[in-house]
């Protein structure tokens, strides 16, 4: 699976092949990153506790089994909070109290200092890239980045302990992640929606990490709760880099190409510029020093350039995704079960599996114990890819015309105009996508609070047949009584019916071209036999 017999430098990981170079990082090279983490955020959380600014019910360092009276207790600060601030809104606490604490001040300075490499026009163009290819991008993020990422046996140990990926809640958990993506593609400038969401996610990661390590220390004598030697520190630097890579590099070089979409070099650089800044805000070191195989040290910037980002992605894939665990399979199947037959697309479980197979390959999906869908659903996925290609390449051509052809309003633009143009061009798409996602999440914007709290004894398992809104009938008699008209009616606005229409249109066009070609060939050959 990892190398080619004819070329030892040719690596293959679940169908993705690449040539190993001296710039790539081995598992040994990456291991130190599993033991390093965002200590600055953990220090701030400790400082909040020391100042009495956090409630015991949400403190990640509190007793694993607090009494009801402890759960209901809040520090005096929360009795005077404004209604629009949630208890333990760490961003609000950081904004308010950073002048009085060195550790809080250090994090605040880090978050509000714009690195020299940040280019807001490039970030704005990167945000526009997401909306230009929104359909295949969302598909890739769901079925390749998130579902395929469950192949990391280390990462799923953290996710399983939060309880946020059971079939009843995984859909809402995924919608929260998607809301964060929408936030960062809207505005990551100082104080913007994406900036605020990313800082809150950073604190959330710190809370989960601190909670798991607290439980690990207290239960170490009772069979152990967390194996640091095997899994590293929860939500460590390698995990954070891999997460950003799954949203950026994996989308660029795997998720989109497998749907027939290839970005221009400018689009790649701009999209990476966006996620490099998000990585900086969320606590990923921009430059990392690691020991090299030659005995010295090497510095890497995981998202500093397209070449570095691709090398880091490939290195992490080979190191982290080679051996999925049973928990990997459980969480991957829970994602599919939680999304099946849900609005707005109401896609069947078979169609979701077909997308997983198309984007991750059959070998990985089999390792994750995902049942293989029928050929019909694979044809629907191909039709969906054709639809995406026509739609997205049309938008790409339109964008390039607007940018470079003077008669279409193209030409050089100053930075302010370029940012404003990018924001205006996709304003309606952005507004519509947010409306749909928020409504699906129950009409409430995600606040990225500490909702999924790791507890001793909590571990996500398979819950087949209990998924939210699944109806519990599965393949029972209820489904068997439905005719094809009912099937079409139930999915008239969904991705399957759209793919079916694309398949019928493509088949009709191809059939017409074949008929015309055969007729022309026949008429051309008739004179030869006269």
Secondary structure, DSSP 8 states (H G I E B T S, - for coil): ----SS-TTEEEETTEEEE--TTS--HHHHHGGGS---HHHHHHHHHHHHTT-S-TTT-TTS-TT--HHHHT---HHHHS--TTS-TT-HHHHHHHHGGG-HHHHHHHHHHHS--TT--HHHHHHHHHHHHHTHHHHHHHIIIIIITGGGG-HHHHHHHHHHTTTSTTTHHHHHHHHHHHHHHHTT--STTSHHHHHHHHHHHHHHHHHHHHHHHHHHTTTTT-S--HHHH-STT-HHHHHHHHHHHTHHIIIIITGGGT----HHHHHHHHHHHHHHHHHHT--SSEEEE-TTSSEEEE-TTSSHHHHHHHHHHHHHHHSSS--HHHHHHHHHHHHHHTT-TTT---HHHHHHHHHHHH-HHHHHHTT-----HHHHHHHHHHHHHHHHHHHHHHHHHHHHHH-GGGT-S---HHHHHHHHHHHTHHHHHHHHHHHHHHTTS------S-S---TT------TT--TT--S-TTSHHHHT--HHHHHHHTTTSHHHHHHHHHHHHHHHHHHHHHHHHHHHHHHHHGGG-
